[in-house]
Amino acid sequence: MVRPDARRAARTLIVACFFALAAFFNSLPVAHSQQTPADETQTPRQRPRRVTPPDAPRKDDDDEVLRVDTDLVLVDVTVTDAAGRPVRNLSESDFKIYDEGVERPVAFFNVERRRGQPRPVAVVFAVDVSGSMSPPEMERLGSAMQLFSRRLSDRTSLFAVMSFGMSARVLQPFTNDEQKLERAFARLAREANGLSTHTYDAVDDAIRLLTRHAPRTRDKRLMKRAVVVVTDGFPVGDTVAPKTVIERANAAEVSVYTVTLPSFSRLFASRGVTAKGANAHAPLPTPLDVSELAEKTGGSNVYATDRDFGSLFQTLAEEVTSSYILAFYPPEEKRRDGRFHPLRITGPPGLNIRQSRHGY
């Protein structure tokens, strides 16, 4: 005969097991609803991020919709003729992409204008205000840069203004308001006792500004992102190395253009390229030129004279807005092997090809 206290113990155990099982099964839906989606737990490199190119057609268009993911390598390409004039009428078949010497098929091609719409741009003006800059140059910069921004008024455009000497300072965040830009240019003030010119640090800050605050796409198109550096060409006291700045510009798909002002160019004369693209008197290469900051990011070095200040900036605006976009998919085994893979873009014979990156 089973004792009463044994029966009570058995009933208590059964009830406890019942509630434990109920609590377990009730918790399953809650646990499931609180799970973080796989895409949110993966790092950006692990997570497949696919975006539609900004100029991709709608479903009712005849063109094929191409989707671009993080494995696609994009390269901005600028083409000029022997006189330095931009060449705009090229097609995809005019270009070839070589990845470590092996030709790769072009997966994506875009031009300055598509369906009549010009490519949007975001530009940071980084202006040297160190003591090496002459007061007359500082006074004339504002109007020249204003001409640059007006030259791009036919498209969606954003501009930011920075000054740099011993440190960099943002005078105007990104805007398309002409009056705000004019006021920012007017606030450029020369540092009479400036002892250093942190040019690479300033360009690095400008790249970061573009990455964080300039949209990668606008109006369903890839935005051209550029830094226009106005300086005497002699960086002093930088904490960021030129190589690092170039790597960061390539990663952010930013092209750097350098403008050397007359305070240096009138001191030394040799053969070089002026705003009109022809050989003329220009300075010997500055340390900034020697670093190849402009060449290795798809930009260019130009030299101002007392006579062509305004025309130089207008010509530079023309160049900034005349690039092509090419892209390809590297082989699977190369995508995350941690190695640097050199790239080379070729075009029609007799033309000068500049690419925004020389590897990935």
Summary of the structure (lengths in Angstrom):
residues: 360
radius of gyration: 28.0
end to end distance: 83.7
largest distance: 117.5
contacts: 1097
relative contact order: 0.18
helix: 32%
strand: 28%
